[in-house]
Amino acid sequence: MPRFEEHTPVTVSKFDLATRKTEPFISGINGFAVSANGEKVLYRQGPGWFITGTAVIVKPGDGALKLDEMEVYVDPRAEWNQMYHEVWRIERDFLYDPHHHGLDINAAEKKYAPYLKGLAGAGT
């Protein structure tokens, strides 16, 4: 999702390929993302988040998400483990040197994995 400065609201416009015209779609927003199929848009306006269709005229307040009572459960151990192993996978798959300068990536990952247990309640 593109990041906008909170104090700098922007206007998003739609471009119609058939008529080759641009028209305003949403004004005064601070965040914006379109669904993969292009049918819906998630946007932030002020402190609120909204979902609306891309084919409709956006009316202020329509599609407001009720986030006041939302709870998020995080398992720090699982989070740290996933991040640790993901970093090693990225190094293995995308480092510019396919031989990793002679480093055995799998052995190095196993060597440093015990340190996960000491990270803010993380562990394997």
MDTraj code that builds the backbone (N, CA, C; nanometers):
import mdtraj as md
import numpy as np

residues = "MET PRO ARG PHE GLU GLU HIS THR PRO VAL THR VAL SER LYS PHE ASP LEU ALA THR ARG LYS THR GLU PRO PHE ILE SER GLY ILE ASN GLY PHE ALA VAL SER ALA ASN GLY GLU LYS VAL LEU TYR ARG GLN GLY PRO GLY TRP PHE ILE THR GLY THR ALA VAL ILE VAL LYS PRO GLY ASP GLY ALA LEU LYS LEU ASP GLU MET GLU VAL TYR VAL ASP PRO ARG ALA GLU TRP ASN GLN MET TYR HIS GLU VAL TRP ARG ILE GLU ARG ASP PHE LEU TYR ASP PRO HIS HIS HIS GLY LEU ASP ILE ASN ALA ALA GLU LYS LYS TYR ALA PRO TYR LEU LYS GLY LEU ALA GLY ALA GLY THR".split()
xyz = np.array([
    [0.0848, -0.1168, 0.0000],
    [0.0000, 0.0000, 0.0000],
    [0.0894, 0.1232, 0.0000],
    [0.0623, 0.2171, -0.0898],
    [0.1423, 0.3385, -0.0888],
    [0.1281, 0.4105, 0.0445],
    [0.2362, 0.4719, 0.0896],
    [0.2316, 0.5478, 0.2143],
    [0.2224, 0.6956, 0.1816],
    [0.1292, 0.7609, 0.2469],
    [0.1122, 0.9042, 0.2306],
    [0.1381, 0.9690, 0.3658],
    [0.1808, 1.0919, 0.3652],
    [0.1960, 1.1664, 0.4891],
    [0.0573, 1.1857, 0.5488],
    [0.0440, 1.1651, 0.6801],
    [-0.0861, 1.1765, 0.7446],
    [-0.1472, 1.3146, 0.7288],
    [-0.0679, 1.4171, 0.7252],
    [-0.1198, 1.5525, 0.7166],
    [-0.1338, 1.6022, 0.5729],
    [-0.1088, 1.5162, 0.4752],
    [-0.1177, 1.5564, 0.3357],
    [-0.2180, 1.4674, 0.2622],
    [-0.3472, 1.4935, 0.2768],
    [-0.4455, 1.4127, 0.2049],
    [-0.4303, 1.4314, 0.0537],
    [-0.4607, 1.3260, -0.0189],
    [-0.4481, 1.3294, -0.1645],
    [-0.5805, 1.2907, -0.2294],
    [-0.5892, 1.3150, -0.3585],
    [-0.7050, 1.2741, -0.4377],
    [-0.6593, 1.1657, -0.5336],
    [-0.7395, 1.0602, -0.5427],
    [-0.7134, 0.9525, -0.6380],
    [-0.8138, 0.9682, -0.7514],
    [-0.7649, 0.9597, -0.8737],
    [-0.8515, 0.9740, -0.9905],
    [-0.8609, 0.8424, -1.0659],
    [-0.9697, 0.8267, -1.1419],
    [-0.9885, 0.7097, -1.2284],
    [-0.9655, 0.7536, -1.3732],
    [-0.9059, 0.6641, -1.4508],
    [-0.8853, 0.6907, -1.5922],
    [-0.9646, 0.5875, -1.6706],
    [-1.0508, 0.6325, -1.7582],
    [-1.1337, 0.5457, -1.8412],
    [-1.0638, 0.5278, -1.9761],
    [-1.0244, 0.4047, -2.0059],
    [-0.9533, 0.3796, -2.1314],
    [-1.0410, 0.4064, -2.2533],
    [-1.1716, 0.3787, -2.2423],
    [-1.2605, 0.3972, -2.3566],
    [-1.2758, 0.5453, -2.3920],
    [-1.2990, 0.6288, -2.2918],
    [-1.3198, 0.7717, -2.3192],
    [-1.1903, 0.8517, -2.3106],
    [-1.0865, 0.7890, -2.2539],
    [-0.9567, 0.8525, -2.2352],
    [-0.9687, 0.9790, -2.1499],
    [-1.0556, 0.9701, -2.0468],
    [-1.0757, 1.0822, -1.9574],
    [-1.0454, 1.0410, -1.8138],
    [-1.0014, 1.1403, -1.7377],
    [-0.9723, 1.1204, -1.5957],
    [-1.0783, 1.1928, -1.5153],
    [-1.1247, 1.1268, -1.4078],
    [-1.2202, 1.1912, -1.3179],
    [-1.1826, 1.1582, -1.1740],
    [-1.2073, 1.2504, -1.0816],
    [-1.1758, 1.2240, -0.9405],
    [-1.2548, 1.1037, -0.8890],
    [-1.1893, 1.0216, -0.8081],
    [-1.2538, 0.9023, -0.7522],
    [-1.2751, 0.9195, -0.6020],
    [-1.1680, 0.9490, -0.5280],
    [-1.1761, 0.9695, -0.3829],
    [-1.0839, 1.0862, -0.3482],
    [-1.1332, 1.1749, -0.2642],
    [-1.0523, 1.2896, -0.2215],
    [-1.0254, 1.2845, -0.0721],
    [-0.9171, 1.3476, -0.0321],
    [-0.8859, 1.3619, 0.1094],
    [-0.8464, 1.2327, 0.1775],
    [-0.7752, 1.1461, 0.1076],
    [-0.7376, 1.0168, 0.1664],
    [-0.5899, 1.0145, 0.2024],
    [-0.5563, 0.9210, 0.2922],
    [-0.4184, 0.9077, 0.3392],
    [-0.3593, 0.7700, 0.3121],
    [-0.4325, 0.6826, 0.2502],
    [-0.3840, 0.5493, 0.2165],
    [-0.4801, 0.4860, 0.1181],
    [-0.4298, 0.3985, 0.0304],
    [-0.5122, 0.3490, -0.0789],
    [-0.4537, 0.2193, -0.1330],
    [-0.5395, 0.1189, -0.1561],
    [-0.4959, -0.0056, -0.2198],
    [-0.6130, -0.0650, -0.2962],
    [-0.5854, -0.1172, -0.4150],
    [-0.6878, -0.1781, -0.4992],
    [-0.6738, -0.3294, -0.4891],
    [-0.7879, -0.4005, -0.4865],
    [-0.7860, -0.5465, -0.4809],
    [-0.7221, -0.6025, -0.6077],
    [-0.6787, -0.7269, -0.6014],
    [-0.6097, -0.7892, -0.7150],
    [-0.6971, -0.7931, -0.8400],
    [-0.8276, -0.8120, -0.8227],
    [-0.9159, -0.8182, -0.9399],
    [-0.9660, -0.6810, -0.9834],
    [-0.9286, -0.5743, -0.9101],
    [-0.9640, -0.4385, -0.9470],
    [-1.1064, -0.3975, -0.9141],
    [-1.1805, -0.4813, -0.8419],
    [-1.3211, -0.4519, -0.8133],
    [-1.3437, -0.3733, -0.6845],
    [-1.2511, -0.3785, -0.5914],
    [-1.2680, -0.3118, -0.4616],
    [-1.1458, -0.2280, -0.4311],
    [-1.1659, -0.1302, -0.3423],
    [-1.0555, -0.0466, -0.2973],
    [-1.0660, -0.0311, -0.1461],
    [-0.9502, -0.0398, -0.0803],
    [-0.9380, -0.0123, 0.0621],
    [-0.8690, 0.1222, 0.0730],
    [-0.9275, 0.2129, 0.1525],
    [-0.8628, 0.3425, 0.1679],
    [-0.8785, 0.3936, 0.3101],
    [-0.7860, 0.4825, 0.3457],
    [-0.7890, 0.5454, 0.4774],
    [-0.8201, 0.6931, 0.4591],
    [-0.9148, 0.7392, 0.5374],
    [-0.9522, 0.8798, 0.5329],
    [-0.9617, 0.9271, 0.6771],
    [-0.8701, 1.0157, 0.7155],
    [-0.8628, 1.0546, 0.8561],
    [-0.8245, 0.9332, 0.9385],
    [-0.8937, 0.9098, 1.0506],
    [-0.8620, 0.7935, 1.1328],
    [-0.9336, 0.6658, 1.0875],
    [-1.0239, 0.6758, 0.9895],
    [-1.1059, 0.5608, 0.9500],
    [-1.0546, 0.4874, 0.8278],
    [-1.0926, 0.3600, 0.8186],
    [-1.0620, 0.2755, 0.7029],
    [-1.1930, 0.2378, 0.6369],
    [-1.1937, 0.2313, 0.5031],
    [-1.3162, 0.2073, 0.4280],
    [-1.2891, 0.1107, 0.3128],
    [-1.3918, 0.0345, 0.2750],
    [-1.3853, -0.0508, 0.1563],
    [-1.5037, -0.0144, 0.0689],
    [-1.4779, 0.0056, -0.0595],
    [-1.5843, 0.0383, -0.1538],
    [-1.5512, -0.0238, -0.2888],
    [-1.6505, -0.0293, -0.3751],
    [-1.6299, -0.0803, -0.5102],
    [-1.5647, 0.0258, -0.5973],
    [-1.4928, -0.0181, -0.6987],
    [-1.4272, 0.0772, -0.7881],
    [-1.5223, 0.1286, -0.8955],
    [-1.6367, 0.0615, -0.9136],
    [-1.7304, 0.1016, -1.0184],
    [-1.8396, 0.1950, -0.9666],
    [-1.8365, 0.2316, -0.8386],
    [-1.9413, 0.3159, -0.7809],
    [-1.8882, 0.4559, -0.7531],
    [-1.9814, 0.5471, -0.7323],
    [-1.9437, 0.6808, -0.6868],
    [-1.9293, 0.6719, -0.5359],
    [-1.8138, 0.7108, -0.4849],
    [-1.7846, 0.6970, -0.3421],
    [-1.8577, 0.8057, -0.2647],
    [-1.9360, 0.7618, -0.1641],
    [-2.0054, 0.8549, -0.0755],
    [-1.9338, 0.8538, 0.0588],
    [-1.9083, 0.9698, 0.1165],
    [-1.8381, 0.9762, 0.2457],
    [-1.9046, 0.8882, 0.3517],
    [-1.8243, 0.8061, 0.4171],
    [-1.8734, 0.7208, 0.5253],
    [-1.9196, 0.5840, 0.4821],
    [-1.9473, 0.5629, 0.3530],
    [-1.9913, 0.4306, 0.3066],
    [-1.8764, 0.3302, 0.3141],
    [-1.9050, 0.2109, 0.3599],
    [-1.8058, 0.1043, 0.3657],
    [-1.7079, 0.1161, 0.4806],
    [-1.7457, 0.1892, 0.5859],
    [-1.6551, 0.2065, 0.7006],
    [-1.6313, 0.0731, 0.7704],
    [-1.5074, 0.0457, 0.8035],
    [-1.4719, -0.0755, 0.8768],
    [-1.4793, -0.0471, 1.0259],
    [-1.5399, -0.1378, 1.1009],
    [-1.5532, -0.1222, 1.2457],
    [-1.4329, -0.1877, 1.3131],
    [-1.3328, -0.1082, 1.3411],
    [-1.2078, -0.1601, 1.3953],
    [-1.1911, -0.1336, 1.5445],
    [-1.2872, -0.0655, 1.6061],
    [-1.2745, -0.0299, 1.7478],
    [-1.2589, -0.1506, 1.8385],
    [-1.3265, -0.2594, 1.8067],
    [-1.3233, -0.3773, 1.8928],
    [-1.2338, -0.4881, 1.8373],
    [-1.1584, -0.4569, 1.7351],
    [-1.0726, -0.5574, 1.6737],
    [-0.9586, -0.5952, 1.7681],
    [-0.9306, -0.7228, 1.7767],
    [-0.8202, -0.7725, 1.8578],
    [-0.7257, -0.8510, 1.7688],
    [-0.5982, -0.8357, 1.7939],
    [-0.4970, -0.9072, 1.7175],
    [-0.4158, -0.9913, 1.8148],
    [-0.4053, -1.1170, 1.7869],
    [-0.3276, -1.2070, 1.8711],
    [-0.1957, -1.2368, 1.8018],
    [-0.0870, -1.2149, 1.8733],
    [0.0461, -1.2347, 1.8173],
    [0.1194, -1.3378, 1.9013],
    [0.1838, -1.4298, 1.8347],
    [0.2668, -1.5290, 1.9014],
    [0.4117, -1.4925, 1.8700],
    [0.4795, -1.4203, 1.9612],
    [0.6159, -1.3735, 1.9315],
    [0.7110, -1.4868, 1.8943],
    [0.6973, -1.6014, 1.9571],
    [0.7867, -1.7139, 1.9239],
    [0.7708, -1.7543, 1.7783],
    [0.6484, -1.7670, 1.7340],
    [0.6240, -1.8050, 1.5947],
    [0.6710, -1.6957, 1.4996],
    [0.6491, -1.5697, 1.5367],
    [0.6899, -1.4572, 1.4525],
    [0.8420, -1.4561, 1.4331],
    [0.9188, -1.4651, 1.5438],
    [1.0648, -1.4624, 1.5339],
    [1.1172, -1.5819, 1.4556],
    [1.0607, -1.6990, 1.4789],
    [1.1054, -1.8179, 1.4049],
    [1.0810, -1.8021, 1.2551],
    [0.9631, -1.7532, 1.2206],
    [0.9307, -1.7357, 1.0794],
    [1.0253, -1.6349, 1.0150],
    [1.0496, -1.5216, 1.0820],
    [1.1390, -1.4195, 1.0259],
    [1.2812, -1.4727, 1.0096],
    [1.3281, -1.5466, 1.1096],
    [1.4637, -1.6002, 1.1051],
    [1.4813, -1.6925, 0.9840],
    [1.3900, -1.7868, 0.9700],
    [1.4027, -1.8838, 0.8604],
    [1.3775, -1.8185, 0.7240],
    [1.2926, -1.7180, 0.7205],
    [1.2666, -1.6471, 0.5953],
    [1.3907, -1.5715, 0.5480],
    [1.4639, -1.5102, 0.6393],
    [1.5871, -1.4404, 0.6019],
    [1.6870, -1.5370, 0.5390],
    [1.7017, -1.6527, 0.5985],
    [1.7957, -1.7501, 0.5418],
    [1.7485, -1.7999, 0.4055],
    [1.6189, -1.8162, 0.3877],
    [1.5663, -1.8583, 0.2578],
    [1.5946, -1.7517, 0.1529],
    [1.5753, -1.6251, 0.1888],
    [1.6007, -1.5162, 0.0937],
    [1.7490, -1.5109, 0.0567],
    [1.8359, -1.5247, 0.1562],
    [1.9797, -1.5275, 0.1270],
    [2.0144, -1.6438, 0.0341],
    [1.9578, -1.7598, 0.0629],
    [1.9847, -1.8786, -0.0186],
    [1.9388, -1.8574, -0.1628],
    [1.8203, -1.7987, -0.1803],
    [1.7613, -1.7887, -0.3135],
    [1.8053, -1.6666, -0.3938],
    [1.8449, -1.5571, -0.3269],
    [1.8652, -1.4329, -0.4000],
    [2.0020, -1.3671, -0.3839],
    [2.0929, -1.4234, -0.3059],
    [2.2246, -1.3621, -0.2939],
    [2.2924, -1.3615, -0.4307],
    [2.3605, -1.2540, -0.4622],
    [2.4198, -1.2389, -0.5951],
    [2.5218, -1.3471, -0.6269],
    [2.5844, -1.4057, -0.5249],
    [2.6810, -1.5140, -0.5473],
    [2.6110, -1.6471, -0.5215],
    [2.5885, -1.7266, -0.6243],
    [2.5154, -1.8526, -0.6052],
    [2.5867, -1.9507, -0.5116],
    [2.7159, -1.9285, -0.4870],
    [2.7899, -2.0180, -0.3962],
    [2.8099, -1.9547, -0.2584],
    [2.7458, -1.8372, -0.2362],
    [2.7447, -1.7700, -0.1057],
    [2.8850, -1.7490, -0.0486],
    [2.9800, -1.7201, -0.1362],
    [3.1191, -1.6971, -0.0960],
    [3.1735, -1.8142, -0.0146],
    [3.1282, -1.9335, -0.0481],
    [3.1776, -2.0532, 0.0201],
    [3.1062, -2.0867, 0.1496],
    [3.0089, -2.0065, 0.1916],
    [2.9360, -2.0322, 0.3162],
    [2.8322, -2.1415, 0.2948],
    [2.8307, -2.2379, 0.3837],
    [2.7270, -2.3413, 0.3809],
    [2.6037, -2.2805, 0.4486],
    [2.5080, -2.2343, 0.3690],
    [2.3904, -2.1636, 0.4200],
    [2.3119, -2.2490, 0.5196],
    [2.2908, -2.3742, 0.4886],
    [2.2132, -2.4608, 0.5785],
    [2.2829, -2.4793, 0.7125],
    [2.4140, -2.4970, 0.7104],
    [2.4890, -2.5137, 0.8349],
    [2.4875, -2.3846, 0.9165],
    [2.5006, -2.2697, 0.8499],
    [2.4996, -2.1416, 0.9209],
    [2.3632, -2.1165, 0.9853],
    [2.2573, -2.1504, 0.9138],
    [2.1226, -2.1336, 0.9700],
    [2.1062, -2.2170, 1.0965],
    [2.1530, -2.3406, 1.0927],
    [2.1433, -2.4279, 1.2111],
    [2.2333, -2.3780, 1.3246],
    [2.3502, -2.3245, 1.2894],
    [2.4450, -2.2776, 1.3903],
    [2.3870, -2.1638, 1.4747],
    [2.3187, -2.0696, 1.4112],
    [2.2686, -1.9523, 1.4816],
    [2.1255, -1.9677, 1.5329],
    [2.0559, -2.0726, 1.4947],
    [1.9168, -2.0935, 1.5385],
    [1.9018, -2.0976, 1.6905],
    [1.9959, -2.1536, 1.7682],
    [1.9778, -2.1539, 1.9142],
    [1.9649, -2.0144, 1.9761],
    [2.0165, -1.9115, 1.9100],
    [2.0058, -1.7760, 1.9634],
    [1.8610, -1.7256, 1.9640],
    [1.7738, -1.7875, 1.8862],
    [1.6331, -1.7485, 1.8841],
    [1.5705, -1.7597, 2.0229],
    [1.6136, -1.8562, 2.1007],
    [1.5549, -1.8780, 2.2317],
    [1.5757, -1.7593, 2.3260],
    [1.6757, -1.6757, 2.2992],
    [1.7032, -1.5629, 2.3853],
    [1.6415, -1.4315, 2.3376],
    [1.5642, -1.4345, 2.2316],
    [1.5054, -1.3129, 2.1763],
    [1.3671, -1.2861, 2.2322],
    [1.3566, -1.1988, 2.3263],
    [1.2281, -1.1476, 2.3780],
    [1.1166, -1.2514, 2.3817],
    [1.1451, -1.3612, 2.4439],
    [1.0413, -1.4632, 2.4567],
    [1.0270, -1.5509, 2.3352],
    [1.1127, -1.5325, 2.2340],
    [1.1041, -1.6175, 2.1177],
    [1.1691, -1.7504, 2.1482],
    [1.1470, -1.8439, 2.0681],
    [1.2093, -1.9756, 2.0870],
    [1.1673, -2.0684, 1.9771],
    [1.2324, -2.1787, 1.9680],
    [1.1997, -2.2730, 1.8610],
    [1.1109, -2.3816, 1.9116],
])
top = md.Topology()
chain = top.add_chain()
for i, resn in enumerate(residues, 1):
    res = top.add_residue(resn, chain, resSeq=i)
    for name in ("N", "CA", "C"):
        top.add_atom(name, md.element.get_by_symbol(name[0]), res)
traj = md.Trajectory(xyz[None], top)
